[in-house]
Amino acid sequence: MKIFVAGAAGAIGSHLVPQLVARGHEVVGTTRSVARTGAVRALGAEPVVVDALDPDSVADAVAKAAPEVIVHQLTALSGPPDFRHVKRMAAATNRLRTEGTDHLLAAARAVGVRAFVAQSNCAWMERTGGPVADENSRIEPHPPADAESAVAALRHLEDAVTGINWADGIALRYGGFYGPGTGMESAPDGVMAGLIRKRRFPIVGGGGGVWSLVHIADAASATVAAIERGKRGIYHVADDEPAAVRDWLPELARALGAKPPRRVPGWLVRMVAGKAAVDMMTRARGVSSEKAKRELGWTPRYPSWRTGFNEGLG
């Protein structure tokens, strides 16, 4: 198939594009910067520079590519972990998940794609129920005030994509990425890994928030499966071992050669980083990926973060 990957040079795009090319697909990959076109071409895709927030730019690029499938992997989540930068990244990502999604959907409809696959995540599953949620679970309807805009953007993306009736609209709720290019990796410039090595990524409160994790290459292979075999709706993409932060974070620190994470009371983190950070570390729910395995025939290479941390951090 001919596949248009928006965000081809991003964390997941850089793993997804080579997998698609290896399976015989023709890929057109977008980047925001002329300087990144060489990187996109090196992955095996035909690069195109697109401003995802400009509807005319998006429509023109998609019309010229005439793809059968569009894959929306656009975020602005990169760069140094300072608070101001994080706020800017979050705001930009929210726009990509709202305005950017709408522009891509309009362009997709105009060229008659058969499927539209988009990146969501499982970070804000509804905070009621057991520790593990399936695809019938909602996004949290009452998030902390400092997470409302991000959660609303996720909700917009999922509703917009799965609500189309002219193609298979598929939203993939990914678990937390780790591995090469994600920031949670062994490379010295990994942002999250750097915080962990400096003991600046603590266990908050009791650390009871349950996270589902997924190796970035497994996230990409699940995306390939969704492109080739997915049907309209939502799929969870994570490994088989949802775990509390107090369990997986010390193991990640060990795999990175770092000291054990500090423990910090929730009230202190709330004052410094806000309510959303405390919520994520203490109340998050994991997810089950049985639907993706059953319907997409997907099998992760790293079914547990325990193996992935030891073998797949890059």
C-alpha positions as CSV (number, residue, x, y, z in Angstrom):
1,M,0.0,0.0,0.0
2,K,0.9,3.6,-0.2
3,I,1.0,5.0,3.3
4,F,1.3,8.6,4.4
5,V,3.1,8.9,7.8
6,A,2.6,12.2,9.5
7,G,5.5,12.5,12.0
8,A,7.8,10.1,10.2
9,A,11.0,11.3,12.0
10,G,9.5,11.1,15.5
11,A,10.1,8.5,18.2
12,I,7.7,6.0,16.8
13,G,7.8,7.1,13.2
14,S,11.5,6.4,13.0
15,H,10.8,2.7,13.9
16,L,7.5,2.5,12.0
17,V,8.7,3.6,8.6
18,P,11.5,1.0,8.2
19,Q,9.1,-1.7,9.3
20,L,6.5,-0.6,6.7
21,V,9.2,-0.4,4.0
22,A,10.5,-3.9,4.9
23,R,7.0,-5.2,4.3
24,G,6.8,-3.8,0.8
25,H,4.8,-0.6,1.5
26,E,5.5,2.7,-0.2
27,V,5.8,5.4,2.4
28,V,5.6,9.2,2.2
29,G,6.8,10.7,5.5
30,T,6.3,14.2,6.8
31,T,8.6,16.5,8.7
32,R,8.3,20.1,9.9
33,S,11.9,20.9,8.9
34,V,13.8,20.9,5.6
35,A,16.8,19.9,7.7
36,R,15.1,16.6,8.6
37,T,14.2,15.5,5.1
38,G,17.5,13.5,4.9
39,A,16.7,11.6,8.0
40,V,13.2,10.7,6.7
41,R,14.7,9.6,3.4
42,A,17.3,7.5,5.3
43,L,14.4,5.6,6.9
44,G,13.1,4.6,3.5
45,A,10.3,7.1,3.0
46,E,9.8,9.9,0.5
47,P,10.1,13.1,2.6
48,V,7.7,16.0,2.4
49,V,7.8,19.2,4.5
50,V,4.4,19.9,6.0
51,D,3.1,22.4,8.5
52,A,0.5,20.2,10.2
53,L,-1.4,23.2,11.6
54,D,-1.8,24.7,8.1
55,P,-4.8,23.1,6.4
56,D,-3.7,24.1,3.0
57,S,-0.2,22.6,3.5
58,V,-1.7,19.3,4.8
59,A,-4.3,19.1,2.0
60,D,-1.6,19.8,-0.7
61,A,0.8,17.2,0.6
62,V,-1.9,14.5,1.0
63,A,-3.4,15.2,-2.4
64,K,0.0,14.9,-4.1
65,A,0.8,11.6,-2.2
66,A,-2.6,10.1,-2.8
67,P,-2.2,7.5,-0.1
68,E,-4.4,4.5,0.8
69,V,-3.7,4.9,4.5
70,I,-2.8,7.9,6.7
71,V,-0.9,7.4,10.0
72,H,-1.0,10.3,12.4
73,Q,2.0,10.2,14.8
74,L,2.4,13.9,15.3
75,T,3.5,15.3,18.7
76,A,5.8,18.0,19.9
77,L,7.1,15.9,22.8
78,S,10.9,16.3,22.6
79,G,13.7,18.4,24.0
80,P,15.0,19.3,27.5
81,P,12.9,18.7,30.5
82,D,12.7,22.2,31.9
83,F,9.2,23.3,33.1
84,R,8.7,26.1,30.5
85,H,9.7,23.8,27.7
86,V,7.4,21.1,28.8
87,K,4.5,23.5,29.0
88,R,5.2,24.7,25.4
89,M,5.6,21.1,24.2
90,A,2.3,20.1,25.8
91,A,0.4,23.0,24.3
92,A,1.9,22.3,20.8
93,T,1.0,18.6,21.1
94,N,-2.6,19.5,22.1
95,R,-2.9,21.6,18.9
96,L,-1.6,18.7,16.9
97,R,-4.1,16.4,18.4
98,T,-7.0,18.7,17.8
99,E,-6.3,21.1,14.8
100,G,-3.7,18.7,13.3
101,T,-6.1,15.8,13.5
102,D,-8.9,17.7,11.9
103,H,-6.7,18.9,9.0
104,L,-5.4,15.4,8.3
105,L,-8.9,13.9,8.5
106,A,-10.2,16.5,6.0
107,A,-7.3,15.7,3.6
108,A,-7.9,12.0,4.1
109,R,-11.5,12.2,3.2
110,A,-10.7,14.3,0.1
111,V,-8.5,11.6,-1.3
112,G,-10.6,8.6,-0.2
113,V,-8.2,6.7,2.1
114,R,-9.3,3.3,3.3
115,A,-7.9,3.7,6.8
116,F,-6.8,6.5,9.2
117,V,-4.6,5.3,12.1
118,A,-3.8,7.8,14.9
119,Q,-1.6,7.9,18.1
120,S,-3.4,8.1,21.4
121,N,-2.2,6.9,24.8
122,C,-3.4,5.1,27.9
123,A,-2.1,7.6,30.4
124,W,-5.5,9.0,31.3
125,M,-7.8,6.0,31.5
126,E,-10.7,6.6,33.8
127,R,-9.5,6.4,37.4
128,T,-12.4,4.1,38.5
129,G,-12.4,0.3,38.2
130,G,-9.6,-2.2,38.7
131,P,-5.9,-1.7,38.0
132,V,-6.2,-2.7,34.3
133,A,-8.6,-1.3,31.7
134,D,-9.8,-2.6,28.4
135,E,-10.9,-0.7,25.3
136,N,-14.4,-0.3,26.7
137,S,-13.0,2.0,29.4
138,R,-13.3,5.8,29.0
139,I,-10.7,8.5,29.1
140,E,-10.9,10.1,32.6
141,P,-13.9,12.5,32.6
142,H,-12.7,14.6,35.5
143,P,-8.9,15.0,35.3
144,P,-6.9,17.4,37.5
145,A,-7.2,21.0,36.3
146,D,-3.6,21.1,35.1
147,A,-4.3,18.1,32.8
148,E,-7.7,19.1,31.4
149,S,-6.4,20.5,28.2
150,A,-4.2,17.5,27.4
151,V,-7.0,15.0,28.3
152,A,-9.5,17.0,26.2
153,A,-7.1,16.9,23.2
154,L,-6.8,13.1,23.5
155,R,-10.6,12.8,23.8
156,H,-11.0,15.0,20.7
157,L,-8.6,12.9,18.7
158,E,-10.2,9.6,19.6
159,D,-13.7,10.8,19.0
160,A,-12.8,12.4,15.7
161,V,-10.9,9.5,14.3
162,T,-13.2,6.6,15.4
163,G,-16.3,8.7,14.5
164,I,-15.6,8.8,10.7
165,N,-17.9,6.7,8.5
166,W,-16.0,6.9,5.3
167,A,-12.9,4.8,6.3
168,D,-11.7,2.7,9.2
169,G,-10.7,5.2,11.9
170,I,-8.4,3.6,14.3
171,A,-7.0,5.1,17.6
172,L,-4.1,3.3,19.2
173,R,-3.7,3.9,22.9
174,Y,0.0,3.2,23.4
175,G,1.6,2.5,26.8
176,G,4.6,4.4,28.0
177,F,7.4,4.2,25.4
178,Y,10.9,3.0,26.3
179,G,13.8,2.1,24.1
180,P,15.9,3.9,21.4
181,G,14.8,7.4,20.6
182,T,12.2,7.6,23.4
183,G,14.2,9.4,26.1
184,M,13.8,6.4,28.2
185,E,16.8,4.6,26.9
186,S,20.5,3.9,27.7
187,A,21.9,6.6,25.5
188,P,23.4,9.5,27.5
189,D,21.2,12.1,26.0
190,G,17.9,10.3,26.9
191,V,15.8,12.9,28.7
192,M,13.9,10.5,31.0
193,A,16.9,8.4,31.6
194,G,19.0,11.4,32.5
195,L,16.4,12.4,35.1
196,I,16.5,8.9,36.5
197,R,20.3,8.9,36.7
198,K,20.2,12.2,38.5
199,R,17.5,10.8,40.9
200,R,15.1,13.5,39.7
201,F,12.3,11.1,38.7
202,P,11.1,9.9,42.1
203,I,8.5,7.5,43.4
204,V,5.7,9.8,44.5
205,G,3.8,8.9,47.6
206,G,3.2,5.1,47.7
207,G,4.0,4.8,44.0
208,G,0.7,2.9,43.4
209,G,-0.1,4.3,40.0
210,V,-0.2,1.4,37.5
211,W,1.6,2.0,34.2
212,S,1.6,-0.1,31.1
213,L,4.8,0.2,29.1
214,V,5.7,-0.9,25.6
215,H,9.0,-1.1,23.8
216,I,9.1,1.4,20.9
217,A,9.8,-1.3,18.3
218,D,6.8,-3.3,19.6
219,A,4.6,-0.1,19.4
220,A,5.7,0.2,15.8
221,S,4.9,-3.4,14.9
222,A,1.5,-3.1,16.5
223,T,0.9,0.0,14.3
224,V,1.9,-2.0,11.2
225,A,-0.6,-4.7,12.2
226,A,-3.3,-2.0,12.7
227,I,-2.6,-0.6,9.2
228,E,-2.8,-3.9,7.6
229,R,-5.6,-5.6,9.5
230,G,-7.2,-3.1,11.9
231,K,-10.9,-2.3,11.9
232,R,-12.6,0.9,13.1
233,G,-12.2,1.5,16.9
234,I,-9.7,1.6,19.6
235,Y,-6.8,-0.8,20.4
236,H,-4.5,-0.8,23.4
237,V,-0.8,-1.3,22.7
238,A,1.3,-2.3,25.7
239,D,3.1,-5.2,27.1
240,D,1.6,-8.0,29.3
241,E,2.7,-6.7,32.7
242,P,1.1,-3.5,33.9
243,A,2.9,-2.6,37.1
244,A,2.9,0.0,39.8
245,V,5.5,2.7,39.6
246,R,7.1,1.5,42.8
247,D,7.8,-1.8,41.1
248,W,9.0,-0.9,37.6
249,L,10.9,2.4,38.3
250,P,13.6,0.9,40.6
251,E,14.2,-1.9,37.9
252,L,14.6,0.7,35.2
253,A,17.1,2.6,37.4
254,R,19.0,-0.6,37.9
255,A,19.1,-1.3,34.2
256,L,20.4,2.2,33.6
257,G,23.1,1.8,36.2
258,A,21.5,4.4,38.4
259,K,20.9,4.6,42.1
260,P,17.4,3.6,43.3
261,P,14.8,6.4,42.9
262,R,14.1,8.7,45.8
263,R,10.7,8.6,47.5
264,V,8.9,12.0,47.7
265,P,5.6,12.8,49.4
266,G,2.7,13.6,47.2
267,W,2.0,17.0,48.8
268,L,5.5,18.2,47.9
269,V,5.3,17.1,44.3
270,R,1.9,18.7,44.0
271,M,3.4,22.0,45.1
272,V,6.3,21.8,42.6
273,A,4.9,19.9,39.6
274,G,1.1,20.1,40.0
275,K,-1.7,17.7,40.6
276,A,-1.5,15.9,37.3
277,A,2.0,14.6,38.1
278,V,0.9,13.2,41.4
279,D,-2.2,11.6,39.8
280,M,-0.1,9.9,37.2
281,M,2.3,8.4,39.8
282,T,-0.4,7.4,42.3
283,R,-3.7,6.8,40.5
284,A,-2.9,5.7,36.9
285,R,-4.4,2.5,35.6
286,G,-2.8,0.0,33.3
287,V,-4.3,-1.5,30.2
288,S,-4.9,-4.9,28.6
289,S,-3.7,-5.4,25.0
290,E,-5.6,-8.7,24.4
291,K,-7.8,-7.2,21.7
292,A,-4.7,-6.2,19.6
293,K,-3.3,-9.7,20.0
294,R,-6.6,-11.3,19.1
295,E,-7.7,-9.1,16.2
296,L,-4.4,-7.9,14.8
297,G,-2.3,-11.0,15.4
298,W,0.2,-8.8,17.2
299,T,2.8,-10.4,19.4
300,P,5.3,-8.1,21.2
301,R,8.9,-9.0,21.1
302,Y,9.2,-7.8,24.8
303,P,6.1,-9.1,26.6
304,S,7.4,-7.7,29.8
305,W,9.3,-4.6,30.7
306,R,11.6,-6.7,32.8
307,T,13.1,-8.3,29.7
308,G,12.8,-5.1,27.8
309,F,14.8,-3.0,30.3
310,N,17.6,-5.6,30.3
311,E,17.7,-6.2,26.5
312,G,16.0,-3.4,24.7
313,L,17.1,0.0,26.1
314,G,19.4,0.5,23.2
